[in-house]
Each structure stands twice: as structure tokens, then as C-alpha cells.
Amino acid sequence: VIMYADRVTDSMQRAIDETNRRRKIQKDFNDAHGIVPTTIKKSIRDVIEATKQVEAEEEKTPAKADPVNAELMILKLTDQMNEAARRLDFEQAAKLRDKIKKLRDEV
């Protein structure tokens, strides 16, 4: 984050201090668990394809028409979301979480 100002205000300093505190906690956790942060490297085509797949799946979920089937779909998606999180594929897990929420709202 880049901040522009003539001087550092109290609120800016608190924000900077909080950011540094959180970074230290994350670094300590990573060091304790042998985690080395790496940059995500995905081609634009991969991102576009993933978006198309999610949109296509969203069109296939008529939850209002069949609430029982929707509940089964929610269970299946929850399993997929947990598996994605175990694989550390948090983007996919977040997409599945959003889809589950949408289904629950429709039921």
C-alpha cells in the first residue's frame, strides 16, 4: 500500500503498525510450519477458462425447482470446497463457497 501525505497521521501510523504486526504473525507461522510463500503463476487463459466453467455450472443449478437435489448439491460442493482447501487451492474453494451460499439462498 502506498500512502501519500505531508506527514504520518496517528491513524496512518496505527494502520502501518497493525500491518506490520500481522506480517510478523504470518511470518512466524510460516517459519514454524516450513511454509515458503510463492507467487501464484497462472496464465490469463487459465483464469478465463475457470471463469467460464463456473458460469456454466451456475446455469445448471435450479435449486428452487428441486430443494432435495439442492441439498445434495450443497453437500457435494461442501466436500469439493474442503478438498480444494486441503490442496491449498483457495481460489477454487472460495468459488465453491460462493456457489454454496447462492444455493442456500435459493432454497
Contact map, one row per residue, 1 for C-alpha under 8 A:
11100000000000000000000000000000000000000000000000000000000000000000000000000000000000000000000000000000000
11110000000000000000000000000000000000000000000000000000000000000000000000000000000000000000000000000000000
11111000000000000000000000000000000000000000000000000000000000000000000000000000000000000000000000000000000
01111100000000000000000000000000000000000000000000000000000000000000000000000000000000000000000000000000000
00111111000000000000000000000000000000000000000000000000000000000000000000000000000000000000000000000000000
00011111000000000000000000000000000000000000000000000000000000000000000000000000000000000000000000000000000
00001111100000000000000000000000000000000000000000000000000000000000000000000000000000000000000000000000000
00001111110110000000000000000000000000000000000000000000000000000000000000000000000000000000000000000000000
00000011111110000000000000000000000000000000000000000000000000000000000000000000000000000000000000000000000
00000001111111000000000000000000000000000000000000000000000000000000000000000000000000000000000000000000000
00000000111111100000000000000000000000000000000000000000000000000000000000000000000000000000000000000000000
00000001111111110000000000000000000000000000000000000000000000000000000000000000000000000000000000000000000
00000001111111111000000000000000000000000000000000000000000000000000000000000000000000000000000000000000000
00000000011111111100000000000000000000000000000000000000000000000000000000000000000000000000000000000000000
00000000001111111110000000000000000000000000000000000000000000000000000000000000000000000000000000000000000
00000000000111111111000000000000000000000000000000000000000000000000000000000000000000000000000000000000000
00000000000011111111100000000000000000000000000000000000000000000000000000000000000000000000000000000000000
00000000000001111111110000000000000000000000000000000000000000000000000000000000000000000000000000000000000
00000000000000111111111000000000000000000000000000000000000000000000000000000000000000000000000000000000000
00000000000000011111111100000000000000000000000000000000000000000000000000000000000000000000000000000000000
00000000000000001111111110000000000000000000000000000000000000000000000000000000000000000000000000000000000
00000000000000000111111111000000000000000000000000000000000000000000000000000000000000000000000000000000000
00000000000000000011111111100000000000000000000000000000000000000000000000000000000000000000000000000000000
00000000000000000001111111110000000000000000000000000000000000000000000000000000000000000000000000000000000
00000000000000000000111111111000000000000000000000000000000000000000000000000000000000000000000000000000000
00000000000000000000011111111100000000000000000000000000000000000000000000000000000000000000000000000000000
00000000000000000000001111111110000000000000000000000000000000000000000000000000000000000000000000000000000
00000000000000000000000111111111000000000000000000000000000000000000000000000000000000000000000000000000000
00000000000000000000000011111111100000000000000000000000000000000000000000000000000000000000000000000000000
00000000000000000000000001111111111110000000000000000000000000000000000000000000000000000000000000000000000
00000000000000000000000000111111111100000000000000000000000000000000000000000000000000000000000000000000000
00000000000000000000000000011111111000000000000000000000000000000000000000000000000000000000000000000000000
00000000000000000000000000001111111000000000000000000000000000000000000000000000000000000000000000000000000
00000000000000000000000000000111111100000000000000000000000000000000000000000000000000000000000000000000000
00000000000000000000000000000111111110000000000000000000000000000000000000000000000000000000000000000000000
00000000000000000000000000000110011111000000000000000000000000000000000000000000000000000000000000000000000
00000000000000000000000000000100001111100000000000000000000000000000000000000000000000000000000000000000000
00000000000000000000000000000000000111110000000000000000000000000000000000000000000000000000000000000000000
00000000000000000000000000000000000011111000000000000000000000000000000000000000000000000000000000000000000
00000000000000000000000000000000000001111100000000000000000000000000000000000000000000000000000000000000000
00000000000000000000000000000000000000111110000000000000000000000000000000000000000000000000000000000000000
00000000000000000000000000000000000000011111011000000000000000000000000000000000000000000000000000000000000
00000000000000000000000000000000000000001111111000000000000000000000000000000000000000000000000000000000000
00000000000000000000000000000000000000000111111100000000000000000000000000000000000000000000000000000000000
00000000000000000000000000000000000000000011111110000000000000000000000000000000000000000000000000000000000
00000000000000000000000000000000000000000111111111000000000000000000000000000000000000000000000000000000000
00000000000000000000000000000000000000000111111111100000000000000000000000000000000000000000000000000000000
00000000000000000000000000000000000000000001111111110000000000000000000000000000000000000000000000000000000
00000000000000000000000000000000000000000000111111111000000000000000000000000000000000000000000000000000000
00000000000000000000000000000000000000000000011111111100000000000000000000000000000000000000000000000000000
00000000000000000000000000000000000000000000001111111110000000000000000000000000000000000000000000000000000
00000000000000000000000000000000000000000000000111111111000000000000000000000000000000000000000000000000000
00000000000000000000000000000000000000000000000011111111100000000000000000000000000000000000000000000000000
00000000000000000000000000000000000000000000000001111111110000000000000000000000000000000000001000000000000
00000000000000000000000000000000000000000000000000111111111000000000000000000000000000000000000000000000000
00000000000000000000000000000000000000000000000000011111111100000000000000000000000000000000000000000000000
00000000000000000000000000000000000000000000000000001111111110000000000000000000000000000000000000000000000
00000000000000000000000000000000000000000000000000000111111110000000000000000000000000000000000000100000000
00000000000000000000000000000000000000000000000000000011111111000000000000000000000000000000000000000000000
00000000000000000000000000000000000000000000000000000001111111000000000000000000000000000000000000000000000
00000000000000000000000000000000000000000000000000000000111111100000010000000000000000000000000000000010000
00000000000000000000000000000000000000000000000000000000001111111100010000000000000000000000000000000000000
00000000000000000000000000000000000000000000000000000000000011111110110000000000000000000000000000000010011
00000000000000000000000000000000000000000000000000000000000001111110010000000000000000000000000000000000011
00000000000000000000000000000000000000000000000000000000000001111110000000000000000000000000000000000000000
00000000000000000000000000000000000000000000000000000000000001111111110000000000000000000000000000000000000
00000000000000000000000000000000000000000000000000000000000000111111111000000000000000000000000000000000001
00000000000000000000000000000000000000000000000000000000000000000111111100000000000000000000000000000000000
00000000000000000000000000000000000000000000000000000000000000100111111110000000000000000000000000000000000
00000000000000000000000000000000000000000000000000000000000011110111111111000000000000000000000000000010001
00000000000000000000000000000000000000000000000000000000000000000011111111100000000000000000000000000000000
00000000000000000000000000000000000000000000000000000000000000000001111111110000000000000000000000000000000
00000000000000000000000000000000000000000000000000000000000000000000111111111000000000000000000000000000000
00000000000000000000000000000000000000000000000000000000000000000000011111111100000000000000000000010011000
00000000000000000000000000000000000000000000000000000000000000000000001111111110000000000000000000000000000
00000000000000000000000000000000000000000000000000000000000000000000000111111111000000000000000000000000000
00000000000000000000000000000000000000000000000000000000000000000000000011111111100000000000000110010000000
00000000000000000000000000000000000000000000000000000000000000000000000001111111110000000000000110010000000
00000000000000000000000000000000000000000000000000000000000000000000000000111111111000000000000000000000000
00000000000000000000000000000000000000000000000000000000000000000000000000011111111100000000100100000000000
00000000000000000000000000000000000000000000000000000000000000000000000000001111111110000001110110000000000
00000000000000000000000000000000000000000000000000000000000000000000000000000111111111000000100000000000000
00000000000000000000000000000000000000000000000000000000000000000000000000000011111111100000000000000000000
00000000000000000000000000000000000000000000000000000000000000000000000000000001111111111101100000000000000
00000000000000000000000000000000000000000000000000000000000000000000000000000000111111111100100000000000000
00000000000000000000000000000000000000000000000000000000000000000000000000000000011111111000000000000000000
00000000000000000000000000000000000000000000000000000000000000000000000000000000001111111000000000000000000
00000000000000000000000000000000000000000000000000000000000000000000000000000000000111111100000000000000000
00000000000000000000000000000000000000000000000000000000000000000000000000000000000111111111100000000000000
00000000000000000000000000000000000000000000000000000000000000000000000000000000000110011111110000000000000
00000000000000000000000000000000000000000000000000000000000000000000000000000000000000001111111000000000000
00000000000000000000000000000000000000000000000000000000000000000000000000000000100100001111111100000000000
00000000000000000000000000000000000000000000000000000000000000000000000000000001110110001111111110000000000
00000000000000000000000000000000000000000000000000000000000000000000000000000000100000000111111111000000000
00000000000000000000000000000000000000000000000000000100000000000000000000000000000000000011111111100000000
00000000000000000000000000000000000000000000000000000000000000000000000000001101100000000001111111110000000
00000000000000000000000000000000000000000000000000000000000000000000000000001100100000000000111111111000000
00000000000000000000000000000000000000000000000000000000000000000000000000000000000000000000011111111100000
00000000000000000000000000000000000000000000000000000000010000000000000000000000000000000000001111111110000
00000000000000000000000000000000000000000000000000000000000000000000000001001100000000000000000111111111000
00000000000000000000000000000000000000000000000000000000000000000000000000000000000000000000000011111111100
00000000000000000000000000000000000000000000000000000000000000000000000000000000000000000000000001111111110
00000000000000000000000000000000000000000000000000000000000010100000010001000000000000000000000000111111111
00000000000000000000000000000000000000000000000000000000000000000000000001000000000000000000000000011111111
00000000000000000000000000000000000000000000000000000000000000000000000000000000000000000000000000001111111
00000000000000000000000000000000000000000000000000000000000000110000000000000000000000000000000000000111111
00000000000000000000000000000000000000000000000000000000000000110010010000000000000000000000000000000011111
